[in-house]
Amino acid sequence: MGRQLIYVIAAICAAMTIILFLILTAEPVTNAGGSAHPIFAGMRIGGDGLARLEHIGSLGYAFQALLLSLIVAFATLGVSEKHRTPRLRAYMIATL
């Protein structure tokens, strides 16, 4: 399990990199940052949050899920190889 775990961590990091790239290259939504306030200069009125997250919401969720998986994988990596039993693996997977 020791060698497999490092490949799992590398795969999670690669997937997170791809998702982050997709989020960064997504088309910006018009008026997502709000619009100018009609009375107070420098103040902005909130934009449409649902429209802003329409295209990248699922990517953000996937990134968060992978990040939590990475935390669990790093926690498992901190356990000595002789103590990484199938029971520990099942417990760590169940925490997800």
MIDOTI-759301 format. One record per atom (N, C-alpha, C): residue number from 1; residue in one letter; atom name; x, z, y. Coordinates in nm, 3 decimals, always signed. Each point is the difference from the previous one (the first is absolute). Layout:
residues N
+------+-------+------+---------+---------+---------+
| guro | palum | guse |       X |       Z |       Y |
+------+-------+------+---------+---------+---------+
|  NUM |     A |   CA |       X |       Z |       Y |
...
+------+-------+------+---------+---------+---------+
//
This chain:
residues 96
+------+-------+------+---------+---------+---------+
| guro | palum | guse |       X |       Z |       Y |
+------+-------+------+---------+---------+---------+
|    1 |     M |    N |  +0.082 |  +0.000 |  -0.120 |
|    1 |     M |   CA |  -0.082 |  +0.000 |  +0.120 |
|    1 |     M |    C |  +0.086 |  +0.000 |  +0.126 |
|    2 |     G |    N |  +0.125 |  +0.042 |  -0.011 |
|    2 |     G |   CA |  +0.087 |  +0.008 |  +0.117 |
|    2 |     G |    C |  +0.027 |  -0.134 |  +0.064 |
|    3 |     R |    N |  +0.030 |  -0.100 |  -0.079 |
|    3 |     R |   CA |  +0.028 |  -0.133 |  +0.054 |
|    3 |     R |    C |  -0.129 |  -0.067 |  +0.047 |
|    4 |     Q |    N |  -0.108 |  +0.025 |  -0.071 |
|    4 |     Q |   CA |  -0.127 |  -0.063 |  +0.038 |
|    4 |     Q |    C |  -0.047 |  +0.051 |  +0.136 |
|    5 |     L |    N |  +0.021 |  +0.126 |  +0.027 |
|    5 |     L |   CA |  -0.049 |  +0.061 |  +0.123 |
|    5 |     L |    C |  +0.064 |  -0.064 |  +0.123 |
|    6 |     I |    N |  +0.127 |  -0.030 |  -0.006 |
|    6 |     I |   CA |  +0.066 |  -0.060 |  +0.115 |
|    6 |     I |    C |  -0.054 |  -0.141 |  +0.026 |
|    7 |     Y |    N |  -0.038 |  -0.071 |  -0.107 |
|    7 |     Y |   CA |  -0.060 |  -0.133 |  +0.017 |
|    7 |     Y |    C |  -0.141 |  +0.011 |  +0.056 |
|    8 |     V |    N |  -0.071 |  +0.104 |  -0.038 |
|    8 |     V |   CA |  -0.134 |  +0.023 |  +0.057 |
|    8 |     V |    C |  +0.012 |  +0.028 |  +0.149 |
|    9 |     I |    N |  +0.097 |  +0.081 |  +0.038 |
|    9 |     I |   CA |  +0.022 |  +0.031 |  +0.142 |
|    9 |     I |    C |  +0.038 |  -0.127 |  +0.076 |
|   10 |     A |    N |  +0.086 |  -0.082 |  -0.057 |
|   10 |     A |   CA |  +0.038 |  -0.126 |  +0.065 |
|   10 |     A |    C |  -0.120 |  -0.093 |  +0.015 |
|   11 |     A |    N |  -0.085 |  -0.006 |  -0.101 |
|   11 |     A |   CA |  -0.119 |  -0.086 |  +0.007 |
|   11 |     A |    C |  -0.097 |  +0.050 |  +0.106 |
|   12 |     I |    N |  -0.018 |  +0.131 |  +0.009 |
|   12 |     I |   CA |  -0.088 |  +0.057 |  +0.102 |
|   12 |     I |    C |  +0.054 |  -0.031 |  +0.139 |
|   13 |     C |    N |  +0.131 |  +0.015 |  +0.019 |
|   13 |     C |   CA |  +0.061 |  -0.030 |  +0.131 |
|   13 |     C |    C |  -0.014 |  -0.147 |  +0.035 |
|   14 |     A |    N |  +0.017 |  -0.088 |  -0.098 |
|   14 |     A |   CA |  -0.015 |  -0.144 |  +0.025 |
|   14 |     A |    C |  -0.144 |  -0.033 |  +0.038 |
|   15 |     A |    N |  -0.096 |  +0.060 |  -0.070 |
|   15 |     A |   CA |  -0.141 |  -0.025 |  +0.032 |
|   15 |     A |    C |  -0.034 |  +0.054 |  +0.139 |
|   16 |     M |    N |  +0.055 |  +0.115 |  +0.035 |
|   16 |     M |   CA |  -0.025 |  +0.055 |  +0.134 |
|   16 |     M |    C |  +0.060 |  -0.089 |  +0.108 |
|   17 |     T |    N |  +0.116 |  -0.058 |  -0.027 |
|   17 |     T |   CA |  +0.062 |  -0.091 |  +0.096 |
|   17 |     T |    C |  -0.086 |  -0.123 |  +0.022 |
|   18 |     I |    N |  -0.053 |  -0.056 |  -0.108 |
|   18 |     I |   CA |  -0.085 |  -0.118 |  +0.010 |
|   18 |     I |    C |  -0.127 |  +0.032 |  +0.078 |
|   19 |     I |    N |  -0.062 |  +0.113 |  -0.031 |
|   19 |     I |   CA |  -0.124 |  +0.039 |  +0.070 |
|   19 |     I |    C |  +0.028 |  +0.024 |  +0.147 |
|   20 |     L |    N |  +0.108 |  +0.067 |  +0.032 |
|   20 |     L |   CA |  +0.034 |  +0.025 |  +0.140 |
|   20 |     L |    C |  +0.026 |  -0.131 |  +0.074 |
|   21 |     F |    N |  +0.066 |  -0.095 |  -0.065 |
|   21 |     F |   CA |  +0.021 |  -0.131 |  +0.060 |
|   21 |     F |    C |  -0.133 |  -0.070 |  +0.026 |
|   22 |     L |    N |  -0.093 |  +0.007 |  -0.095 |
|   22 |     L |   CA |  -0.131 |  -0.062 |  +0.019 |
|   22 |     L |    C |  -0.077 |  +0.065 |  +0.115 |
|   23 |     I |    N |  +0.012 |  +0.131 |  +0.014 |
|   23 |     I |   CA |  -0.067 |  +0.068 |  +0.111 |
|   23 |     I |    C |  +0.061 |  -0.042 |  +0.133 |
|   24 |     L |    N |  +0.132 |  -0.008 |  +0.005 |
|   24 |     L |   CA |  +0.067 |  -0.035 |  +0.126 |
|   24 |     L |    C |  -0.023 |  -0.144 |  +0.042 |
|   25 |     T |    N |  -0.023 |  -0.089 |  -0.097 |
|   25 |     T |   CA |  -0.021 |  -0.141 |  +0.034 |
|   25 |     T |    C |  -0.147 |  -0.037 |  +0.009 |
|   26 |     A |    N |  -0.090 |  +0.097 |  -0.009 |
|   26 |     A |   CA |  -0.143 |  -0.028 |  +0.010 |
|   26 |     A |    C |  -0.034 |  -0.044 |  +0.143 |
|   27 |     E |    N |  -0.101 |  -0.084 |  +0.009 |
|   27 |     E |   CA |  -0.045 |  -0.048 |  +0.131 |
|   27 |     E |    C |  -0.054 |  +0.117 |  +0.083 |
|   28 |     P |    N |  +0.040 |  +0.010 |  +0.126 |
|   28 |     P |   CA |  -0.055 |  +0.108 |  +0.083 |
|   28 |     P |    C |  -0.147 |  -0.027 |  +0.031 |
|   29 |     V |    N |  -0.078 |  +0.106 |  +0.002 |
|   29 |     V |   CA |  -0.143 |  -0.011 |  +0.028 |
|   29 |     V |    C |  -0.021 |  +0.007 |  +0.151 |
|   30 |     T |    N |  -0.085 |  -0.087 |  +0.050 |
|   30 |     T |   CA |  -0.029 |  -0.003 |  +0.143 |
|   30 |     T |    C |  -0.067 |  +0.131 |  +0.043 |
|   31 |     N |    N |  +0.047 |  +0.056 |  +0.108 |
|   31 |     N |   CA |  -0.055 |  +0.123 |  +0.057 |
|   31 |     N |    C |  +0.011 |  +0.121 |  -0.093 |
|   32 |     A |    N |  +0.090 |  -0.002 |  -0.094 |
|   32 |     A |   CA |  +0.014 |  +0.113 |  -0.093 |
|   32 |     A |    C |  +0.052 |  +0.125 |  +0.071 |
|   33 |     G |    N |  +0.078 |  -0.019 |  +0.102 |
|   33 |     G |   CA |  +0.055 |  +0.113 |  +0.074 |
|   33 |     G |    C |  -0.090 |  +0.047 |  +0.112 |
|   34 |     G |    N |  -0.120 |  -0.055 |  +0.008 |
|   34 |     G |   CA |  -0.093 |  +0.038 |  +0.105 |
|   34 |     G |    C |  +0.005 |  -0.096 |  +0.117 |
|   35 |     S |    N |  -0.085 |  +0.025 |  +0.097 |
|   35 |     S |   CA |  -0.004 |  -0.083 |  +0.120 |
|   35 |     S |    C |  +0.016 |  +0.089 |  +0.122 |
|   36 |     A |    N |  +0.028 |  -0.061 |  +0.111 |
|   36 |     A |   CA |  +0.023 |  +0.076 |  +0.123 |
|   36 |     A |    C |  -0.129 |  +0.069 |  +0.045 |
|   37 |     H |    N |  +0.014 |  +0.122 |  +0.049 |
|   37 |     H |   CA |  -0.114 |  +0.076 |  +0.050 |
|   37 |     H |    C |  -0.043 |  -0.060 |  +0.134 |
|   38 |     P |    N |  -0.130 |  -0.016 |  +0.024 |
|   38 |     P |   CA |  -0.044 |  -0.064 |  +0.124 |
|   38 |     P |    C |  +0.023 |  +0.084 |  +0.125 |
|   39 |     I |    N |  +0.012 |  +0.132 |  -0.013 |
|   39 |     I |   CA |  +0.012 |  +0.085 |  +0.118 |
|   39 |     I |    C |  +0.141 |  +0.056 |  +0.015 |
|   40 |     F |    N |  +0.057 |  +0.053 |  -0.107 |
|   40 |     F |   CA |  +0.129 |  +0.068 |  +0.008 |
|   40 |     F |    C |  +0.112 |  -0.093 |  -0.045 |
|   41 |     A |    N |  +0.091 |  -0.029 |  +0.093 |
|   41 |     A |   CA |  +0.112 |  -0.087 |  -0.033 |
|   41 |     A |    C |  +0.095 |  +0.073 |  -0.095 |
|   42 |     G |    N |  +0.055 |  -0.072 |  -0.094 |
|   42 |     G |   CA |  +0.093 |  +0.057 |  -0.096 |
|   42 |     G |    C |  -0.068 |  +0.064 |  -0.120 |
|   43 |     M |    N |  -0.131 |  +0.012 |  +0.004 |
|   43 |     M |   CA |  -0.074 |  +0.058 |  -0.113 |
|   43 |     M |    C |  -0.058 |  -0.113 |  -0.083 |
|   44 |     R |    N |  -0.005 |  +0.021 |  -0.132 |
|   44 |     R |   CA |  -0.054 |  -0.103 |  -0.088 |
|   44 |     R |    C |  -0.119 |  +0.054 |  -0.076 |
|   45 |     I |    N |  -0.099 |  -0.087 |  -0.022 |
|   45 |     I |   CA |  -0.117 |  +0.035 |  -0.079 |
|   45 |     I |    C |  +0.027 |  -0.045 |  -0.142 |
|   46 |     G |    N |  -0.030 |  +0.086 |  -0.096 |
|   46 |     G |   CA |  +0.033 |  -0.025 |  -0.141 |
|   46 |     G |    C |  -0.048 |  -0.134 |  -0.052 |
|   47 |     G |    N |  +0.080 |  -0.058 |  -0.089 |
|   47 |     G |   CA |  -0.033 |  -0.128 |  -0.062 |
|   47 |     G |    C |  -0.077 |  +0.020 |  -0.129 |
|   48 |     D |    N |  -0.024 |  -0.108 |  -0.068 |
|   48 |     D |   CA |  -0.075 |  +0.001 |  -0.125 |
|   48 |     D |    C |  +0.094 |  +0.035 |  -0.115 |
|   49 |     G |    N |  -0.004 |  +0.125 |  -0.044 |
|   49 |     G |   CA |  +0.088 |  +0.046 |  -0.107 |
|   49 |     G |    C |  -0.028 |  -0.069 |  -0.132 |
|   50 |     L |    N |  -0.128 |  -0.028 |  -0.029 |
|   50 |     L |   CA |  -0.036 |  -0.066 |  -0.124 |
|   50 |     L |    C |  +0.058 |  -0.141 |  -0.005 |
|   51 |     A |    N |  -0.003 |  -0.071 |  +0.111 |
|   51 |     A |   CA |  +0.057 |  -0.135 |  +0.004 |
|   51 |     A |    C |  +0.152 |  +0.006 |  -0.015 |
|   52 |     R |    N |  +0.061 |  +0.104 |  +0.055 |
|   52 |     R |   CA |  +0.145 |  +0.013 |  -0.009 |
|   52 |     R |    C |  +0.045 |  +0.023 |  -0.144 |
|   53 |     L |    N |  -0.079 |  +0.076 |  -0.074 |
|   53 |     L |   CA |  +0.038 |  +0.033 |  -0.138 |
|   53 |     L |    C |  -0.060 |  -0.095 |  -0.104 |
|   54 |     E |    N |  -0.076 |  -0.099 |  +0.044 |
|   54 |     E |   CA |  -0.067 |  -0.089 |  -0.095 |
|   54 |     E |    C |  +0.100 |  -0.071 |  -0.091 |
|   55 |     H |    N |  +0.110 |  -0.048 |  +0.055 |
|   55 |     H |   CA |  +0.096 |  -0.078 |  -0.078 |
|   55 |     H |    C |  +0.112 |  +0.085 |  -0.059 |
|   56 |     I |    N |  +0.034 |  +0.110 |  +0.066 |
|   56 |     I |   CA |  +0.114 |  +0.078 |  -0.048 |
|   56 |     I |    C |  -0.040 |  +0.135 |  -0.059 |
|   57 |     G |    N |  -0.128 |  +0.031 |  -0.002 |
|   57 |     G |   CA |  -0.044 |  +0.130 |  -0.053 |
|   57 |     G |    C |  +0.035 |  +0.019 |  -0.146 |
|   58 |     S |    N |  -0.025 |  -0.102 |  -0.082 |
|   58 |     S |   CA |  +0.031 |  +0.011 |  -0.142 |
|   58 |     S |    C |  +0.151 |  +0.003 |  -0.023 |
|   59 |     L |    N |  +0.074 |  -0.070 |  +0.085 |
|   59 |     L |   CA |  +0.147 |  +0.005 |  -0.012 |
|   59 |     L |    C |  +0.052 |  +0.139 |  +0.036 |
|   60 |     G |    N |  -0.059 |  +0.060 |  +0.102 |
|   60 |     G |   CA |  +0.039 |  +0.136 |  +0.037 |
|   60 |     G |    C |  -0.030 |  +0.100 |  -0.109 |
|   61 |     Y |    N |  -0.114 |  -0.018 |  -0.066 |
|   61 |     Y |   CA |  -0.036 |  +0.089 |  -0.111 |
|   61 |     Y |    C |  +0.098 |  -0.018 |  -0.116 |
|   62 |     A |    N |  +0.033 |  -0.125 |  -0.031 |
|   62 |     A |   CA |  +0.095 |  -0.026 |  -0.109 |
|   62 |     A |    C |  +0.137 |  +0.059 |  +0.032 |
|   63 |     F |    N |  +0.042 |  -0.011 |  +0.127 |
|   63 |     F |   CA |  +0.128 |  +0.057 |  +0.041 |
|   63 |     F |    C |  +0.000 |  +0.151 |  -0.018 |
|   64 |     Q |    N |  -0.110 |  +0.064 |  +0.039 |
|   64 |     Q |   CA |  -0.011 |  +0.145 |  -0.014 |
|   64 |     Q |    C |  +0.003 |  +0.041 |  -0.147 |
|   65 |     A |    N |  -0.070 |  -0.073 |  -0.084 |
|   65 |     A |   CA |  -0.002 |  +0.032 |  -0.143 |
|   65 |     A |    C |  +0.140 |  -0.015 |  -0.061 |
|   66 |     L |    N |  +0.071 |  -0.105 |  +0.041 |
|   66 |     L |   CA |  +0.136 |  -0.019 |  -0.050 |
|   66 |     L |    C |  +0.094 |  +0.109 |  +0.051 |
|   67 |     L |    N |  -0.021 |  +0.043 |  +0.122 |
|   67 |     L |   CA |  +0.083 |  +0.107 |  +0.055 |
|   67 |     L |    C |  -0.020 |  +0.130 |  -0.078 |
|   68 |     L |    N |  -0.124 |  +0.032 |  -0.033 |
|   68 |     L |   CA |  -0.025 |  +0.119 |  -0.081 |
|   68 |     L |    C |  +0.060 |  -0.015 |  -0.139 |
|   69 |     S |    N |  -0.006 |  -0.120 |  -0.056 |
|   69 |     S |   CA |  +0.062 |  -0.025 |  -0.130 |
|   69 |     S |    C |  +0.152 |  +0.018 |  +0.008 |
|   70 |     L |    N |  +0.057 |  -0.044 |  +0.111 |
|   70 |     L |   CA |  +0.144 |  +0.015 |  +0.019 |
|   70 |     L |    C |  +0.040 |  +0.148 |  +0.009 |
|   71 |     I |    N |  -0.082 |  +0.079 |  +0.066 |
|   71 |     I |   CA |  +0.028 |  +0.144 |  +0.009 |
|   71 |     I |    C |  -0.002 |  +0.063 |  -0.139 |
|   72 |     V |    N |  -0.099 |  -0.037 |  -0.081 |
|   72 |     V |   CA |  -0.008 |  +0.053 |  -0.136 |
|   72 |     V |    C |  +0.120 |  -0.046 |  -0.083 |
|   73 |     A |    N |  +0.041 |  -0.125 |  +0.018 |
|   73 |     A |   CA |  +0.115 |  -0.051 |  -0.075 |
|   73 |     A |    C |  +0.128 |  +0.073 |  +0.041 |
|   74 |     F |    N |  +0.017 |  +0.026 |  +0.129 |
|   74 |     F |   CA |  +0.117 |  +0.076 |  +0.045 |
|   74 |     F |    C |  -0.003 |  +0.143 |  -0.052 |
|   75 |     A |    N |  -0.118 |  +0.060 |  -0.005 |
|   75 |     A |   CA |  -0.011 |  +0.136 |  -0.055 |
|   75 |     A |    C |  +0.037 |  +0.001 |  -0.148 |
|   76 |     T |    N |  -0.042 |  -0.104 |  -0.072 |
|   76 |     T |   CA |  +0.036 |  -0.011 |  -0.141 |
|   76 |     T |    C |  +0.150 |  -0.023 |  -0.016 |
|   77 |     L |    N |  +0.058 |  -0.076 |  +0.092 |
|   77 |     L |   CA |  +0.143 |  -0.027 |  -0.005 |
|   77 |     L |    C |  +0.081 |  +0.129 |  +0.018 |
|   78 |     G |    N |  -0.058 |  +0.097 |  +0.069 |
|   78 |     G |   CA |  +0.068 |  +0.127 |  +0.022 |
|   78 |     G |    C |  +0.006 |  +0.089 |  -0.123 |
|   79 |     V |    N |  -0.075 |  -0.036 |  -0.104 |
|   79 |     V |   CA |  +0.000 |  +0.079 |  -0.123 |
|   79 |     V |    C |  +0.111 |  -0.053 |  -0.091 |
|   80 |     S |    N |  +0.073 |  +0.090 |  -0.062 |
|   80 |     S |   CA |  +0.107 |  -0.039 |  -0.091 |
|   80 |     S |    C |  -0.053 |  -0.090 |  -0.110 |
|   81 |     E |    N |  +0.080 |  -0.098 |  -0.043 |
|   81 |     E |   CA |  -0.045 |  -0.097 |  -0.101 |
|   81 |     E |    C |  -0.042 |  +0.066 |  -0.129 |
|   82 |     K |    N |  +0.066 |  +0.108 |  -0.038 |
|   82 |     K |   CA |  -0.035 |  +0.064 |  -0.127 |
|   82 |     K |    C |  -0.135 |  +0.072 |  +0.008 |
|   83 |     H |    N |  -0.049 |  +0.023 |  +0.121 |
|   83 |     H |   CA |  -0.130 |  +0.066 |  +0.018 |
|   83 |     H |    C |  -0.111 |  -0.098 |  +0.034 |
|   84 |     R |    N |  +0.030 |  -0.128 |  +0.009 |
|   84 |     R |   CA |  -0.103 |  -0.101 |  +0.030 |
|   84 |     R |    C |  -0.072 |  -0.039 |  -0.129 |
|   85 |     T |    N |  -0.091 |  +0.081 |  -0.040 |
|   85 |     T |   CA |  -0.075 |  -0.022 |  -0.124 |
|   85 |     T |    C |  -0.123 |  -0.087 |  +0.028 |
|   86 |     P |    N |  -0.061 |  -0.054 |  -0.104 |
|   86 |     P |   CA |  -0.126 |  -0.073 |  +0.020 |
|   86 |     P |    C |  -0.109 |  +0.086 |  +0.064 |
|   87 |     R |    N |  +0.004 |  +0.130 |  -0.027 |
|   87 |     R |   CA |  -0.097 |  +0.090 |  +0.062 |
|   87 |     R |    C |  +0.022 |  +0.007 |  +0.151 |
|   88 |     L |    N |  +0.126 |  +0.007 |  +0.044 |
|   88 |     L |   CA |  +0.030 |  +0.000 |  +0.143 |
|   88 |     L |    C |  -0.042 |  -0.132 |  +0.063 |
|   89 |     R |    N |  +0.029 |  -0.110 |  -0.068 |
|   89 |     R |   CA |  -0.038 |  -0.131 |  +0.051 |
|   89 |     R |    C |  -0.152 |  -0.008 |  +0.018 |
|   90 |     A |    N |  -0.075 |  +0.050 |  -0.098 |
|   90 |     A |   CA |  -0.146 |  -0.001 |  +0.008 |
|   90 |     A |    C |  -0.048 |  +0.087 |  +0.116 |
|   91 |     Y |    N |  +0.064 |  +0.115 |  +0.018 |
|   91 |     Y |   CA |  -0.037 |  +0.089 |  +0.110 |
|   91 |     Y |    C |  +0.026 |  -0.067 |  +0.135 |
|   92 |     M |    N |  +0.115 |  -0.064 |  +0.014 |
|   92 |     M |   CA |  +0.033 |  -0.064 |  +0.127 |
|   92 |     M |    C |  -0.093 |  -0.118 |  +0.030 |
|   93 |     I |    N |  -0.035 |  -0.075 |  -0.102 |
|   93 |     I |   CA |  -0.093 |  -0.111 |  +0.020 |
|   93 |     I |    C |  -0.138 |  +0.054 |  +0.036 |
|   94 |     A |    N |  -0.039 |  +0.113 |  -0.060 |
|   94 |     A |   CA |  -0.131 |  +0.059 |  +0.029 |
|   94 |     A |    C |  -0.009 |  +0.051 |  +0.144 |
|   95 |     T |    N |  +0.113 |  +0.031 |  +0.063 |
|   95 |     T |   CA |  -0.005 |  +0.047 |  +0.138 |
|   95 |     T |    C |  -0.035 |  -0.111 |  +0.098 |
|   96 |     L |    N |  +0.014 |  -0.123 |  -0.045 |
|   96 |     L |   CA |  -0.037 |  -0.111 |  +0.087 |
|   96 |     L |    C |  -0.149 |  -0.008 |  +0.010 |
+------+-------+------+---------+---------+---------+
//
